[in-house]
Amino acid sequence: MAGGRAVRARGGRGPGADAGVPADVPGFGEFSPADAFARQAELITPLFDGSRSSFERPSEPYHREDLVREIDRLSLRDKLDQVHYSADDELFISNALGGLTGSAAAVT
């Protein structure tokens, strides 16, 4: 963050140079933390669509093991593919999702 604003690289060269933004725009883009987290929430929420019906009792995740087994076979990559994110949107959320897989590399 720079001056209280989230910054992400655009275009450029080297590892991570295109992380999170269109590659055709060089430089950096700034977003307030509120804007960045709001956009992140908007993008991540669809990954959990339908989860309430699979986890009728969240404190008992195996209450309906048959339903959990069905979705448990999906990787995060499978779920990302189901949502059909644009490349830019997927890059925007990739850092946040990497921790859910145990490895950022597992997202891409």
Stockholm file with secondary structure:
# STOCKHOLM 1.0

chainA/1-108         MAGGRAVRARGGRGPGADAGVPADVPGFGEFSPADAFARQAELITPLFDGSRSSFERPSEPYHREDLVREIDRLSLRDKLDQVHYSADDELFISNALGGLTGSAAAVT
#=GR chainA/1-108 SS CBTTBEEEEESCSSTTTTTTSCTTSCEEEEECHHHHHHHHHHHHGGGGTTHHHHCSSTTSTTTTHHHHHHHHTCCHHHHHHHHTCCHHHHHHHHHHHHHHHTCGGGTC
#=GC SS_cons         CBTTBEEEEESCSSTTTTTTSCTTSCEEEEECHHHHHHHHHHHHGGGGTTHHHHCSSTTSTTTTHHHHHHHHTCCHHHHHHHHTCCHHHHHHHHHHHHHHHTCGGGTC
//
